[in-house]
Amino acid sequence: MEEEHQSILVLYHKMSCPFCKKVRDYLKEIKKTIPMKDIDKDPKAKEELLHLGGKSQVPCLFIDGAPLYESDDIIEYLKEKKDILP
C-alpha cells in the first residue's frame, strides 16, 4: 500500500473566535498539534493570511499552501487525516 503524503499544515486563528476554538478543541481531543498563527497577536500572520488566502477569515487551515475555510470543513479534513497528523 502506498504511504500517504503528510501535508504541510498551518492554522490561522484568533483566540477570541468561537469557530477557531472549535478547531483547537478538536485538535486537543485527538491529541494532535499543528503549527498555528494567531492573527490578533501577530500582524505579519494577518498580512500573510490576507495575501495568501485573499481574505482575513479565520479559522483558515492552509494545506500545502491552499486555504481551507469553515471550522466544520477543517475538522472534517482533520478527521480524515488524523492518523497521519504529527
PDB file of N, CA, C and O in Angstrom:
ATOM      1  N   MET A   1       0.841  -1.185   0.000  1.00  0.00           N
ATOM      2  CA  MET A   1       0.000   0.000   0.000  1.00  0.00           C
ATOM      3  C   MET A   1       0.886   1.249   0.000  1.00  0.00           C
ATOM      4  O   MET A   1       1.895   1.302   0.704  1.00  0.00           O
ATOM      5  N   GLU A   2       0.510   2.231  -0.777  1.00  0.00           N
ATOM      6  CA  GLU A   2       1.291   3.458  -0.880  1.00  0.00           C
ATOM      7  C   GLU A   2       1.142   4.289   0.384  1.00  0.00           C
ATOM      8  O   GLU A   2       0.038   4.469   0.899  1.00  0.00           O
ATOM      9  N   GLU A   3       2.269   4.791   0.875  1.00  0.00           N
ATOM     10  CA  GLU A   3       2.229   5.624   2.073  1.00  0.00           C
ATOM     11  C   GLU A   3       1.616   6.980   1.736  1.00  0.00           C
ATOM     12  O   GLU A   3       1.942   7.583   0.714  1.00  0.00           O
ATOM     13  N   GLU A   4       0.733   7.446   2.597  1.00  0.00           N
ATOM     14  CA  GLU A   4       0.035   8.700   2.347  1.00  0.00           C
ATOM     15  C   GLU A   4       0.958   9.894   2.620  1.00  0.00           C
ATOM     16  O   GLU A   4       1.714   9.918   3.591  1.00  0.00           O
ATOM     17  N   HIS A   5       0.867  10.863   1.740  1.00  0.00           N
ATOM     18  CA  HIS A   5       1.659  12.091   1.842  1.00  0.00           C
ATOM     19  C   HIS A   5       1.242  12.897   3.073  1.00  0.00           C
ATOM     20  O   HIS A   5       0.053  13.121   3.300  1.00  0.00           O
ATOM     21  N   GLN A   6       2.213  13.325   3.855  1.00  0.00           N
ATOM     22  CA  GLN A   6       1.921  14.187   5.001  1.00  0.00           C
ATOM     23  C   GLN A   6       1.990  15.635   4.540  1.00  0.00           C
ATOM     24  O   GLN A   6       3.058  16.136   4.189  1.00  0.00           O
ATOM     25  N   SER A   7       0.856  16.293   4.546  1.00  0.00           N
ATOM     26  CA  SER A   7       0.759  17.669   4.069  1.00  0.00           C
ATOM     27  C   SER A   7       1.387  18.647   5.050  1.00  0.00           C
ATOM     28  O   SER A   7       1.515  18.367   6.242  1.00  0.00           O
ATOM     29  N   ILE A   8       1.773  19.797   4.519  1.00  0.00           N
ATOM     30  CA  ILE A   8       2.254  20.893   5.354  1.00  0.00           C
ATOM     31  C   ILE A   8       1.026  21.702   5.766  1.00  0.00           C
ATOM     32  O   ILE A   8       0.320  22.247   4.918  1.00  0.00           O
ATOM     33  N   LEU A   9       0.779  21.777   7.065  1.00  0.00           N
ATOM     34  CA  LEU A   9      -0.413  22.421   7.599  1.00  0.00           C
ATOM     35  C   LEU A   9      -0.053  23.631   8.450  1.00  0.00           C
ATOM     36  O   LEU A   9       0.920  23.600   9.205  1.00  0.00           O
ATOM     37  N   VAL A  10      -0.837  24.692   8.327  1.00  0.00           N
ATOM     38  CA  VAL A  10      -0.729  25.861   9.201  1.00  0.00           C
ATOM     39  C   VAL A  10      -2.149  26.364   9.437  1.00  0.00           C
ATOM     40  O   VAL A  10      -2.903  26.598   8.493  1.00  0.00           O
ATOM     41  N   LEU A  11      -2.501  26.525  10.705  1.00  0.00           N
ATOM     42  CA  LEU A  11      -3.829  27.025  11.066  1.00  0.00           C
ATOM     43  C   LEU A  11      -3.722  28.491  11.481  1.00  0.00           C
ATOM     44  O   LEU A  11      -3.023  28.826  12.437  1.00  0.00           O
ATOM     45  N   TYR A  12      -4.417  29.352  10.758  1.00  0.00           N
ATOM     46  CA  TYR A  12      -4.536  30.763  11.137  1.00  0.00           C
ATOM     47  C   TYR A  12      -5.788  30.883  11.989  1.00  0.00           C
ATOM     48  O   TYR A  12      -6.846  30.373  11.620  1.00  0.00           O
ATOM     49  N   HIS A  13      -5.670  31.558  13.130  1.00  0.00           N
ATOM     50  CA  HIS A  13      -6.783  31.612  14.075  1.00  0.00           C
ATOM     51  C   HIS A  13      -6.689  32.863  14.922  1.00  0.00           C
ATOM     52  O   HIS A  13      -5.721  33.617  14.829  1.00  0.00           O
ATOM     53  N   LYS A  14      -7.710  33.083  15.756  1.00  0.00           N
ATOM     54  CA  LYS A  14      -7.640  34.069  16.841  1.00  0.00           C
ATOM     55  C   LYS A  14      -8.265  33.436  18.077  1.00  0.00           C
ATOM     56  O   LYS A  14      -9.213  32.657  17.983  1.00  0.00           O
ATOM     57  N   MET A  15      -7.724  33.780  19.218  1.00  0.00           N
ATOM     58  CA  MET A  15      -8.175  33.175  20.472  1.00  0.00           C
ATOM     59  C   MET A  15      -9.628  33.522  20.773  1.00  0.00           C
ATOM     60  O   MET A  15     -10.330  32.725  21.396  1.00  0.00           O
ATOM     61  N   SER A  16     -10.093  34.691  20.347  1.00  0.00           N
ATOM     62  CA  SER A  16     -11.446  35.147  20.674  1.00  0.00           C
ATOM     63  C   SER A  16     -12.530  34.558  19.768  1.00  0.00           C
ATOM     64  O   SER A  16     -13.715  34.764  20.030  1.00  0.00           O
ATOM     65  N   CYS A  17     -12.162  33.843  18.726  1.00  0.00           N
ATOM     66  CA  CYS A  17     -13.120  33.325  17.748  1.00  0.00           C
ATOM     67  C   CYS A  17     -13.666  31.959  18.188  1.00  0.00           C
ATOM     68  O   CYS A  17     -12.892  31.021  18.377  1.00  0.00           O
ATOM     69  N   PRO A  18     -14.998  31.838  18.354  1.00  0.00           N
ATOM     70  CA  PRO A  18     -15.568  30.556  18.782  1.00  0.00           C
ATOM     71  C   PRO A  18     -15.381  29.439  17.753  1.00  0.00           C
ATOM     72  O   PRO A  18     -15.294  28.269  18.125  1.00  0.00           O
ATOM     73  N   PHE A  19     -15.318  29.783  16.472  1.00  0.00           N
ATOM     74  CA  PHE A  19     -15.119  28.767  15.440  1.00  0.00           C
ATOM     75  C   PHE A  19     -13.678  28.252  15.451  1.00  0.00           C
ATOM     76  O   PHE A  19     -13.419  27.079  15.184  1.00  0.00           O
ATOM     77  N   CYS A  20     -12.744  29.162  15.768  1.00  0.00           N
ATOM     78  CA  CYS A  20     -11.344  28.759  15.918  1.00  0.00           C
ATOM     79  C   CYS A  20     -11.194  27.852  17.130  1.00  0.00           C
ATOM     80  O   CYS A  20     -10.464  26.862  17.089  1.00  0.00           O
ATOM     81  N   LYS A  21     -11.882  28.193  18.198  1.00  0.00           N
ATOM     82  CA  LYS A  21     -11.844  27.374  19.419  1.00  0.00           C
ATOM     83  C   LYS A  21     -12.342  25.964  19.130  1.00  0.00           C
ATOM     84  O   LYS A  21     -11.792  24.988  19.641  1.00  0.00           O
ATOM     85  N   LYS A  22     -13.370  25.862  18.319  1.00  0.00           N
ATOM     86  CA  LYS A  22     -13.923  24.556  17.936  1.00  0.00           C
ATOM     87  C   LYS A  22     -12.841  23.699  17.265  1.00  0.00           C
ATOM     88  O   LYS A  22     -12.718  22.510  17.562  1.00  0.00           O
ATOM     89  N   VAL A  23     -12.072  24.293  16.375  1.00  0.00           N
ATOM     90  CA  VAL A  23     -10.996  23.562  15.689  1.00  0.00           C
ATOM     91  C   VAL A  23      -9.881  23.216  16.675  1.00  0.00           C
ATOM     92  O   VAL A  23      -9.388  22.088  16.682  1.00  0.00           O
ATOM     93  N   ARG A  24      -9.481  24.187  17.513  1.00  0.00           N
ATOM     94  CA  ARG A  24      -8.432  23.913  18.514  1.00  0.00           C
ATOM     95  C   ARG A  24      -8.869  22.817  19.477  1.00  0.00           C
ATOM     96  O   ARG A  24      -8.072  21.950  19.838  1.00  0.00           O
ATOM     97  N   ASP A  25     -10.135  22.853  19.895  1.00  0.00           N
ATOM     98  CA  ASP A  25     -10.654  21.821  20.804  1.00  0.00           C
ATOM     99  C   ASP A  25     -10.622  20.446  20.152  1.00  0.00           C
ATOM    100  O   ASP A  25     -10.317  19.454  20.815  1.00  0.00           O
ATOM    101  N   TYR A  26     -10.931  20.374  18.865  1.00  0.00           N
ATOM    102  CA  TYR A  26     -10.878  19.082  18.180  1.00  0.00           C
ATOM    103  C   TYR A  26      -9.441  18.562  18.138  1.00  0.00           C
ATOM    104  O   TYR A  26      -9.199  17.378  18.373  1.00  0.00           O
ATOM    105  N   LEU A  27      -8.496  19.440  17.840  1.00  0.00           N
ATOM    106  CA  LEU A  27      -7.091  19.022  17.833  1.00  0.00           C
ATOM    107  C   LEU A  27      -6.674  18.502  19.207  1.00  0.00           C
ATOM    108  O   LEU A  27      -5.968  17.500  19.317  1.00  0.00           O
ATOM    109  N   LYS A  28      -7.120  19.196  20.246  1.00  0.00           N
ATOM    110  CA  LYS A  28      -6.811  18.769  21.616  1.00  0.00           C
ATOM    111  C   LYS A  28      -7.430  17.392  21.891  1.00  0.00           C
ATOM    112  O   LYS A  28      -6.803  16.524  22.499  1.00  0.00           O
ATOM    113  N   GLU A  29      -8.659  17.215  21.435  1.00  0.00           N
ATOM    114  CA  GLU A  29      -9.380  15.950  21.641  1.00  0.00           C
ATOM    115  C   GLU A  29      -8.645  14.767  21.012  1.00  0.00           C
ATOM    116  O   GLU A  29      -8.587  13.687  21.600  1.00  0.00           O
ATOM    117  N   ILE A  30      -8.082  14.970  19.816  1.00  0.00           N
ATOM    118  CA  ILE A  30      -7.366  13.871  19.149  1.00  0.00           C
ATOM    119  C   ILE A  30      -5.874  13.869  19.487  1.00  0.00           C
ATOM    120  O   ILE A  30      -5.104  13.071  18.953  1.00  0.00           O
ATOM    121  N   LYS A  31      -5.480  14.782  20.389  1.00  0.00           N
ATOM    122  CA  LYS A  31      -4.097  14.860  20.879  1.00  0.00           C
ATOM    123  C   LYS A  31      -3.090  15.080  19.741  1.00  0.00           C
ATOM    124  O   LYS A  31      -2.064  14.406  19.652  1.00  0.00           O
ATOM    125  N   LYS A  32      -3.422  16.052  18.875  1.00  0.00           N
ATOM    126  CA  LYS A  32      -2.541  16.405  17.765  1.00  0.00           C
ATOM    127  C   LYS A  32      -2.229  17.890  17.825  1.00  0.00           C
ATOM    128  O   LYS A  32      -3.039  18.687  18.299  1.00  0.00           O
ATOM    129  N   THR A  33      -1.063  18.250  17.346  1.00  0.00           N
ATOM    130  CA  THR A  33      -0.696  19.663  17.261  1.00  0.00           C
ATOM    131  C   THR A  33      -0.250  19.964  15.838  1.00  0.00           C
ATOM    132  O   THR A  33       0.396  19.148  15.181  1.00  0.00           O
ATOM    133  N   ILE A  34      -0.611  21.153  15.383  1.00  0.00           N
ATOM    134  CA  ILE A  34      -0.153  21.633  14.087  1.00  0.00           C
ATOM    135  C   ILE A  34       0.304  23.076  14.298  1.00  0.00           C
ATOM    136  O   ILE A  34      -0.116  23.726  15.256  1.00  0.00           O
ATOM    137  N   PRO A  35       1.152  23.574  13.420  1.00  0.00           N
ATOM    138  CA  PRO A  35       1.573  24.970  13.556  1.00  0.00           C
ATOM    139  C   PRO A  35       0.369  25.905  13.476  1.00  0.00           C
ATOM    140  O   PRO A  35      -0.516  25.725  12.639  1.00  0.00           O
ATOM    141  N   MET A  36       0.346  26.908  14.361  1.00  0.00           N
ATOM    142  CA  MET A  36      -0.754  27.870  14.399  1.00  0.00           C
ATOM    143  C   MET A  36      -0.201  29.281  14.415  1.00  0.00           C
ATOM    144  O   MET A  36       0.865  29.546  14.971  1.00  0.00           O
ATOM    145  N   LYS A  37      -0.955  30.188  13.788  1.00  0.00           N
ATOM    146  CA  LYS A  37      -0.603  31.601  13.779  1.00  0.00           C
ATOM    147  C   LYS A  37      -1.826  32.390  14.227  1.00  0.00           C
ATOM    148  O   LYS A  37      -2.887  32.327  13.606  1.00  0.00           O
ATOM    149  N   ASP A  38      -1.657  33.132  15.313  1.00  0.00           N
ATOM    150  CA  ASP A  38      -2.738  33.955  15.867  1.00  0.00           C
ATOM    151  C   ASP A  38      -2.696  35.321  15.200  1.00  0.00           C
ATOM    152  O   ASP A  38      -1.752  36.084  15.406  1.00  0.00           O
ATOM    153  N   ILE A  39      -3.722  35.639  14.395  1.00  0.00           N
ATOM    154  CA  ILE A  39      -3.702  36.885  13.624  1.00  0.00           C
ATOM    155  C   ILE A  39      -3.938  38.121  14.491  1.00  0.00           C
ATOM    156  O   ILE A  39      -3.677  39.237  14.041  1.00  0.00           O
ATOM    157  N   ASP A  40      -4.423  37.952  15.719  1.00  0.00           N
ATOM    158  CA  ASP A  40      -4.559  39.086  16.629  1.00  0.00           C
ATOM    159  C   ASP A  40      -3.223  39.449  17.276  1.00  0.00           C
ATOM    160  O   ASP A  40      -2.940  40.624  17.508  1.00  0.00           O
ATOM    161  N   LYS A  41      -2.413  38.446  17.562  1.00  0.00           N
ATOM    162  CA  LYS A  41      -1.134  38.682  18.241  1.00  0.00           C
ATOM    163  C   LYS A  41       0.014  38.938  17.270  1.00  0.00           C
ATOM    164  O   LYS A  41       1.034  39.515  17.646  1.00  0.00           O
ATOM    165  N   ASP A  42      -0.154  38.509  16.022  1.00  0.00           N
ATOM    166  CA  ASP A  42       0.933  38.610  15.052  1.00  0.00           C
ATOM    167  C   ASP A  42       0.437  39.323  13.788  1.00  0.00           C
ATOM    168  O   ASP A  42      -0.194  38.701  12.933  1.00  0.00           O
ATOM    169  N   PRO A  43       0.721  40.630  13.668  1.00  0.00           N
ATOM    170  CA  PRO A  43       0.271  41.389  12.489  1.00  0.00           C
ATOM    171  C   PRO A  43       0.777  40.803  11.168  1.00  0.00           C
ATOM    172  O   PRO A  43       0.092  40.886  10.149  1.00  0.00           O
ATOM    173  N   LYS A  44       1.980  40.208  11.187  1.00  0.00           N
ATOM    174  CA  LYS A  44       2.512  39.586   9.970  1.00  0.00           C
ATOM    175  C   LYS A  44       1.662  38.380   9.562  1.00  0.00           C
ATOM    176  O   LYS A  44       1.468  38.127   8.373  1.00  0.00           O
ATOM    177  N   ALA A  45       1.162  37.646  10.539  1.00  0.00           N
ATOM    178  CA  ALA A  45       0.309  36.492  10.236  1.00  0.00           C
ATOM    179  C   ALA A  45      -0.987  36.945   9.569  1.00  0.00           C
ATOM    180  O   ALA A  45      -1.476  36.291   8.648  1.00  0.00           O
ATOM    181  N   LYS A  46      -1.541  38.066  10.034  1.00  0.00           N
ATOM    182  CA  LYS A  46      -2.757  38.596   9.419  1.00  0.00           C
ATOM    183  C   LYS A  46      -2.488  39.012   7.974  1.00  0.00           C
ATOM    184  O   LYS A  46      -3.301  38.754   7.086  1.00  0.00           O
ATOM    185  N   GLU A  47      -1.345  39.655   7.745  1.00  0.00           N
ATOM    186  CA  GLU A  47      -0.958  40.044   6.384  1.00  0.00           C
ATOM    187  C   GLU A  47      -0.778  38.816   5.496  1.00  0.00           C
ATOM    188  O   GLU A  47      -1.229  38.802   4.350  1.00  0.00           O
ATOM    189  N   GLU A  48      -0.121  37.788   6.025  1.00  0.00           N
ATOM    190  CA  GLU A  48       0.081  36.539   5.276  1.00  0.00           C
ATOM    191  C   GLU A  48      -1.266  35.931   4.895  1.00  0.00           C
ATOM    192  O   GLU A  48      -1.475  35.539   3.747  1.00  0.00           O
ATOM    193  N   LEU A  49      -2.170  35.857   5.859  1.00  0.00           N
ATOM    194  CA  LEU A  49      -3.487  35.269   5.624  1.00  0.00           C
ATOM    195  C   LEU A  49      -4.213  36.014   4.513  1.00  0.00           C
ATOM    196  O   LEU A  49      -4.781  35.397   3.612  1.00  0.00           O
ATOM    197  N   LEU A  50      -4.193  37.322   4.578  1.00  0.00           N
ATOM    198  CA  LEU A  50      -4.859  38.151   3.570  1.00  0.00           C
ATOM    199  C   LEU A  50      -4.197  37.980   2.204  1.00  0.00           C
ATOM    200  O   LEU A  50      -4.880  37.868   1.186  1.00  0.00           O
ATOM    201  N   HIS A  51      -2.878  37.961   2.190  1.00  0.00           N
ATOM    202  CA  HIS A  51      -2.125  37.832   0.937  1.00  0.00           C
ATOM    203  C   HIS A  51      -2.308  36.445   0.313  1.00  0.00           C
ATOM    204  O   HIS A  51      -2.564  36.332  -0.886  1.00  0.00           O
ATOM    205  N   LEU A  52      -2.178  35.400   1.120  1.00  0.00           N
ATOM    206  CA  LEU A  52      -2.223  34.029   0.599  1.00  0.00           C
ATOM    207  C   LEU A  52      -3.639  33.533   0.344  1.00  0.00           C
ATOM    208  O   LEU A  52      -3.884  32.816  -0.626  1.00  0.00           O
ATOM    209  N   GLY A  53      -4.578  33.916   1.218  1.00  0.00           N
ATOM    210  CA  GLY A  53      -5.936  33.399   1.104  1.00  0.00           C
ATOM    211  C   GLY A  53      -6.920  34.354   0.470  1.00  0.00           C
ATOM    212  O   GLY A  53      -8.007  33.952   0.054  1.00  0.00           O
ATOM    213  N   GLY A  54      -6.539  35.637   0.393  1.00  0.00           N
ATOM    214  CA  GLY A  54      -7.408  36.613  -0.222  1.00  0.00           C
ATOM    215  C   GLY A  54      -8.437  37.223   0.712  1.00  0.00           C
ATOM    216  O   GLY A  54      -9.180  38.119   0.311  1.00  0.00           O
ATOM    217  N   LYS A  55      -8.491  36.753   1.951  1.00  0.00           N
ATOM    218  CA  LYS A  55      -9.394  37.321   2.958  1.00  0.00           C
ATOM    219  C   LYS A  55      -8.838  37.025   4.340  1.00  0.00           C
ATOM    220  O   LYS A  55      -7.977  36.161   4.506  1.00  0.00           O
ATOM    221  N   SER A  56      -9.343  37.757   5.335  1.00  0.00           N
ATOM    222  CA  SER A  56      -8.799  37.597   6.686  1.00  0.00           C
ATOM    223  C   SER A  56      -9.699  36.723   7.561  1.00  0.00           C
ATOM    224  O   SER A  56      -9.672  36.830   8.787  1.00  0.00           O
ATOM    225  N   GLN A  57     -10.485  35.868   6.935  1.00  0.00           N
ATOM    226  CA  GLN A  57     -11.403  34.980   7.674  1.00  0.00           C
ATOM    227  C   GLN A  57     -10.630  33.886   8.400  1.00  0.00           C
ATOM    228  O   GLN A  57      -9.728  33.260   7.844  1.00  0.00           O
ATOM    229  N   VAL A  58     -11.006  33.674   9.647  1.00  0.00           N
ATOM    230  CA  VAL A  58     -10.449  32.568  10.434  1.00  0.00           C
ATOM    231  C   VAL A  58     -11.610  31.756  10.995  1.00  0.00           C
ATOM    232  O   VAL A  58     -12.707  32.289  11.162  1.00  0.00           O
ATOM    233  N   PRO A  59     -11.392  30.489  11.287  1.00  0.00           N
ATOM    234  CA  PRO A  59     -10.149  29.749  11.080  1.00  0.00           C
ATOM    235  C   PRO A  59      -9.900  29.503   9.596  1.00  0.00           C
ATOM    236  O   PRO A  59     -10.825  29.402   8.790  1.00  0.00           O
ATOM    237  N   CYS A  60      -8.635  29.412   9.276  1.00  0.00           N
ATOM    238  CA  CYS A  60      -8.215  29.056   7.926  1.00  0.00           C
ATOM    239  C   CYS A  60      -7.056  28.081   8.059  1.00  0.00           C
ATOM    240  O   CYS A  60      -6.025  28.400   8.652  1.00  0.00           O
ATOM    241  N   LEU A  61      -7.231  26.909   7.510  1.00  0.00           N
ATOM    242  CA  LEU A  61      -6.171  25.908   7.505  1.00  0.00           C
ATOM    243  C   LEU A  61      -5.540  25.886   6.123  1.00  0.00           C
ATOM    244  O   LEU A  61      -6.205  25.600   5.127  1.00  0.00           O
ATOM    245  N   PHE A  62      -4.246  26.192   6.074  1.00  0.00           N
ATOM    246  CA  PHE A  62      -3.532  26.069   4.808  1.00  0.00           C
ATOM    247  C   PHE A  62      -2.982  24.657   4.722  1.00  0.00           C
ATOM    248  O   PHE A  62      -2.292  24.183   5.625  1.00  0.00           O
ATOM    249  N   ILE A  63      -3.303  23.995   3.618  1.00  0.00           N
ATOM    250  CA  ILE A  63      -2.859  22.624   3.360  1.00  0.00           C
ATOM    251  C   ILE A  63      -1.968  22.688   2.130  1.00  0.00           C
ATOM    252  O   ILE A  63      -2.444  22.898   1.014  1.00  0.00           O
ATOM    253  N   ASP A  64      -0.677  22.505   2.343  1.00  0.00           N
ATOM    254  CA  ASP A  64       0.301  22.643   1.250  1.00  0.00           C
ATOM    255  C   ASP A  64       0.086  23.954   0.492  1.00  0.00           C
ATOM    256  O   ASP A  64       0.178  23.990  -0.736  1.00  0.00           O
ATOM    257  N   GLY A  65      -0.198  25.025   1.228  1.00  0.00           N
ATOM    258  CA  GLY A  65      -0.331  26.343   0.637  1.00  0.00           C
ATOM    259  C   GLY A  65      -1.727  26.706   0.149  1.00  0.00           C
ATOM    260  O   GLY A  65      -1.951  27.842  -0.268  1.00  0.00           O
ATOM    261  N   ALA A  66      -2.678  25.761   0.191  1.00  0.00           N
ATOM    262  CA  ALA A  66      -4.047  26.033  -0.264  1.00  0.00           C
ATOM    263  C   ALA A  66      -4.953  26.270   0.943  1.00  0.00           C
ATOM    264  O   ALA A  66      -4.933  25.482   1.889  1.00  0.00           O
ATOM    265  N   PRO A  67      -5.752  27.348   0.927  1.00  0.00           N
ATOM    266  CA  PRO A  67      -6.589  27.658   2.088  1.00  0.00           C
ATOM    267  C   PRO A  67      -7.855  26.812   2.162  1.00  0.00           C
ATOM    268  O   PRO A  67      -8.488  26.520   1.148  1.00  0.00           O
ATOM    269  N   LEU A  68      -8.206  26.427   3.380  1.00  0.00           N
ATOM    270  CA  LEU A  68      -9.479  25.756   3.662  1.00  0.00           C
ATOM    271  C   LEU A  68     -10.135  26.544   4.785  1.00  0.00           C
ATOM    272  O   LEU A  68      -9.581  26.669   5.877  1.00  0.00           O
ATOM    273  N   TYR A  69     -11.321  27.073   4.505  1.00  0.00           N
ATOM    274  CA  TYR A  69     -12.057  27.870   5.481  1.00  0.00           C
ATOM    275  C   TYR A  69     -13.190  27.031   6.056  1.00  0.00           C
ATOM    276  O   TYR A  69     -13.448  25.914   5.609  1.00  0.00           O
ATOM    277  N   GLU A  70     -13.856  27.591   7.052  1.00  0.00           N
ATOM    278  CA  GLU A  70     -15.022  26.993   7.720  1.00  0.00           C
ATOM    279  C   GLU A  70     -14.580  25.900   8.697  1.00  0.00           C
ATOM    280  O   GLU A  70     -13.957  24.910   8.312  1.00  0.00           O
ATOM    281  N   SER A  71     -14.918  26.108   9.958  1.00  0.00           N
ATOM    282  CA  SER A  71     -14.479  25.191  11.018  1.00  0.00           C
ATOM    283  C   SER A  71     -14.926  23.754  10.772  1.00  0.00           C
ATOM    284  O   SER A  71     -14.151  22.824  10.993  1.00  0.00           O
ATOM    285  N   ASP A  72     -16.164  23.556  10.317  1.00  0.00           N
ATOM    286  CA  ASP A  72     -16.641  22.187  10.081  1.00  0.00           C
ATOM    287  C   ASP A  72     -15.859  21.496   8.969  1.00  0.00           C
ATOM    288  O   ASP A  72     -15.572  20.302   9.063  1.00  0.00           O
ATOM    289  N   ASP A  73     -15.512  22.241   7.911  1.00  0.00           N
ATOM    290  CA  ASP A  73     -14.725  21.665   6.814  1.00  0.00           C
ATOM    291  C   ASP A  73     -13.310  21.336   7.285  1.00  0.00           C
ATOM    292  O   ASP A  73     -12.746  20.307   6.913  1.00  0.00           O
ATOM    293  N   ILE A  74     -12.749  22.212   8.101  1.00  0.00           N
ATOM    294  CA  ILE A  74     -11.403  21.975   8.640  1.00  0.00           C
ATOM    295  C   ILE A  74     -11.410  20.734   9.527  1.00  0.00           C
ATOM    296  O   ILE A  74     -10.528  19.883   9.411  1.00  0.00           O
ATOM    297  N   ILE A  75     -12.391  20.628  10.404  1.00  0.00           N
ATOM    298  CA  ILE A  75     -12.479  19.463  11.291  1.00  0.00           C
ATOM    299  C   ILE A  75     -12.682  18.189  10.479  1.00  0.00           C
ATOM    300  O   ILE A  75     -12.087  17.158  10.795  1.00  0.00           O
ATOM    301  N   GLU A  76     -13.503  18.240   9.450  1.00  0.00           N
ATOM    302  CA  GLU A  76     -13.714  17.063   8.589  1.00  0.00           C
ATOM    303  C   GLU A  76     -12.397  16.638   7.937  1.00  0.00           C
ATOM    304  O   GLU A  76     -12.090  15.447   7.882  1.00  0.00           O
ATOM    305  N   TYR A  77     -11.628  17.593   7.450  1.00  0.00           N
ATOM    306  CA  TYR A  77     -10.323  17.285   6.865  1.00  0.00           C
ATOM    307  C   TYR A  77      -9.413  16.633   7.922  1.00  0.00           C
ATOM    308  O   TYR A  77      -8.766  15.621   7.653  1.00  0.00           O
ATOM    309  N   LEU A  78      -9.373  17.221   9.115  1.00  0.00           N
ATOM    310  CA  LEU A  78      -8.518  16.684  10.178  1.00  0.00           C
ATOM    311  C   LEU A  78      -8.947  15.283  10.584  1.00  0.00           C
ATOM    312  O   LEU A  78      -8.101  14.441  10.884  1.00  0.00           O
ATOM    313  N   LYS A  79     -10.248  15.024  10.597  1.00  0.00           N
ATOM    314  CA  LYS A  79     -10.751  13.672  10.916  1.00  0.00           C
ATOM    315  C   LYS A  79     -10.240  12.659   9.896  1.00  0.00           C
ATOM    316  O   LYS A  79      -9.812  11.560  10.249  1.00  0.00           O
ATOM    317  N   GLU A  80     -10.295  13.052   8.624  1.00  0.00           N
ATOM    318  CA  GLU A  80      -9.834  12.144   7.551  1.00  0.00           C
ATOM    319  C   GLU A  80      -8.330  11.871   7.634  1.00  0.00           C
ATOM    320  O   GLU A  80      -7.870  10.792   7.261  1.00  0.00           O
ATOM    321  N   LYS A  81      -7.574  12.848   8.121  1.00  0.00           N
ATOM    322  CA  LYS A  81      -6.108  12.761   8.125  1.00  0.00           C
ATOM    323  C   LYS A  81      -5.512  12.488   9.513  1.00  0.00           C
ATOM    324  O   LYS A  81      -4.289  12.469   9.657  1.00  0.00           O
ATOM    325  N   LYS A  82      -6.347  12.278  10.530  1.00  0.00           N
ATOM    326  CA  LYS A  82      -5.812  12.229  11.902  1.00  0.00           C
ATOM    327  C   LYS A  82      -4.753  11.165  12.122  1.00  0.00           C
ATOM    328  O   LYS A  82      -3.890  11.330  12.985  1.00  0.00           O
ATOM    329  N   ASP A  83      -4.795  10.071  11.359  1.00  0.00           N
ATOM    330  CA  ASP A  83      -3.813   9.012  11.546  1.00  0.00           C
ATOM    331  C   ASP A  83      -2.427   9.390  11.021  1.00  0.00           C
ATOM    332  O   ASP A  83      -1.431   8.767  11.389  1.00  0.00           O
ATOM    333  N   ILE A  84      -2.364  10.408  10.162  1.00  0.00           N
ATOM    334  CA  ILE A  84      -1.044  10.806   9.643  1.00  0.00           C
ATOM    335  C   ILE A  84      -0.608  12.178  10.125  1.00  0.00           C
ATOM    336  O   ILE A  84       0.454  12.664   9.737  1.00  0.00           O
ATOM    337  N   LEU A  85      -1.425  12.811  10.973  1.00  0.00           N
ATOM    338  CA  LEU A  85      -1.028  14.095  11.529  1.00  0.00           C
ATOM    339  C   LEU A  85       0.125  13.907  12.501  1.00  0.00           C
ATOM    340  O   LEU A  85       0.230  12.865  13.148  1.00  0.00           O
ATOM    341  N   PRO A  86       0.990  14.908  12.607  1.00  0.00           N
ATOM    342  CA  PRO A  86       2.133  14.780  13.544  1.00  0.00           C
ATOM    343  C   PRO A  86       1.680  14.711  14.994  1.00  0.00           C
ATOM    344  O   PRO A  86       2.510  14.603  15.896  1.00  0.00           O
TER     345      PRO A  86
END
